[in-house]
Amino acid sequence: MTKLQKVCWVLVTCLGMAASFVTFAPTAWQDYVASWIQVVPQSKIVKAIVVIESADVRQLTKEQIVFCNSAKVREDAEKARIQFLLCDPDVKNRNGNTPDDLAPAINLAKNKGLPRLVLVDSHDGLADYVLPIDEAELRKRLGL
């Protein structure tokens, strides 16, 4: 086997190992590797949840109220396949429990302080932010 063939085999082996790492690694690592090699990460935002206490709506700025109620924001989010929700941290289902799909986001938001924007990715990972100050910042966070 020539030196060139050995180098090619090493290169192919390393590429195969890297591909299997990206395929089977935890989501956080996949996103890190994807950002490092500048490709689109696999975990896409699927839900944007604004968690706000109903009684505290008066604390929002005019711009925040506008984008929370904006039909255009909801329409654009729907086109991007992002479910845009507003919810009170005390929301309950028929059984008197916090809905299972909202519970992790609500708990995170309660612990960090309200109002919060919680983003849920396709792997149920959560990222939370202080509620954006205007629609432009919200669109940037959602990638719209």
C-alpha positions in Angstrom: 0.0 0.0 0.0 1.4 3.3 -1.0 1.7 6.3 1.2 -1.1 8.1 -0.7 -3.4 5.2 -0.2 -2.7 5.1 3.6 -3.5 8.9 3.8 -6.7 8.4 1.9 -7.8 5.5 4.2 -7.0 7.6 7.3 -9.0 10.5 5.8 -12.0 8.3 4.9 -12.0 6.7 8.4 -11.9 10.1 10.1 -14.7 11.5 8.0 -16.8 8.4 8.8 -16.2 8.8 12.5 -17.1 12.5 12.3 -20.3 11.7 10.5 -21.3 9.1 13.1 -20.5 11.5 15.9 -22.8 14.2 14.4 -25.6 11.6 13.8 -25.6 10.0 17.2 -24.4 12.8 19.5 -26.7 14.6 21.9 -28.6 17.5 20.3 -26.5 20.2 22.1 -23.4 18.8 20.6 -24.9 18.5 17.2 -25.9 22.2 17.3 -22.4 23.1 18.4 -20.8 21.2 15.6 -23.3 22.5 13.1 -22.5 26.1 14.1 -18.8 25.4 14.0 -18.9 24.1 10.5 -21.6 26.6 9.5 -24.5 24.4 8.6 -28.1 24.6 9.7 -28.6 22.8 13.0 -31.1 20.0 13.2 -33.0 21.4 16.1 -35.5 23.9 14.7 -37.7 26.2 16.8 -41.2 24.7 16.8 -42.9 26.7 19.6 -42.5 30.2 20.8 -44.3 30.7 24.2 -44.8 34.1 25.8 -45.4 33.4 29.5 -47.0 36.3 31.2 -49.1 36.7 34.3 -52.6 38.0 33.1 -52.6 40.6 35.8 -49.2 42.0 34.7 -50.2 42.9 31.2 -50.2 46.6 32.2 -46.4 46.3 32.7 -45.8 45.6 29.0 -44.8 48.3 26.7 -47.0 49.4 23.8 -44.7 47.7 21.4 -44.8 44.4 23.3 -48.6 44.4 23.4 -48.7 45.1 19.7 -46.5 42.1 18.7 -48.2 39.8 21.2 -51.5 40.5 19.5 -50.2 40.8 16.0 -52.0 38.7 13.4 -49.0 39.2 11.0 -46.5 37.8 13.6 -48.8 34.7 14.1 -49.2 34.3 10.3 -45.4 34.5 9.7 -44.7 32.1 12.5 -47.3 29.7 11.1 -45.6 29.8 7.7 -42.3 29.0 9.4 -44.0 26.1 11.2 -43.6 27.8 14.6 -46.5 27.7 17.0 -46.8 31.1 18.7 -48.6 31.0 22.1 -49.3 33.4 24.9 -50.1 31.7 28.2 -50.6 32.5 31.9 -48.3 30.6 34.2 -51.4 29.4 36.1 -53.1 27.8 33.1 -54.8 24.5 33.8 -56.3 21.7 31.7 -59.5 19.8 32.4 -57.9 17.8 35.1 -56.7 20.9 36.9 -53.1 20.3 36.0 -50.7 22.4 34.0 -50.8 21.0 30.4 -47.9 18.6 29.8 -46.7 20.3 26.6 -46.5 23.7 28.4 -45.3 22.7 31.9 -41.5 22.7 31.2 -41.7 26.2 29.5 -43.9 27.6 32.3 -41.7 26.2 35.1 -38.6 27.7 33.4 -40.3 31.0 33.0 -41.5 31.1 36.6 -38.0 30.4 37.8 -36.4 33.1 35.7 -39.1 35.7 36.2 -42.0 36.8 34.1 -42.7 37.9 31.4 -40.5 35.5 29.4 -40.2 34.2 25.8 -39.5 30.5 25.8 -38.5 28.8 22.6 -39.0 25.0 22.2 -36.9 23.2 19.6 -37.8 20.1 17.6 -36.0 18.0 20.3 -37.9 19.6 23.2 -34.9 21.7 24.2 -35.8 25.0 25.8 -34.2 28.4 25.5 -35.6 31.4 27.4 -35.2 35.1 27.0 -36.6 38.2 28.6 -39.6 39.3 26.5 -38.3 41.2 23.5 -38.8 44.9 23.5 -40.3 45.1 20.0 -41.4 43.1 17.0 -38.1 43.3 15.2 -36.3 41.7 18.1 -39.0 39.0 18.4 -38.6 38.2 14.6 -34.9 38.0 15.0 -35.2 35.5 17.9 -37.7 33.4 15.9 -35.7 33.6 12.6 -38.7 35.2 10.7 
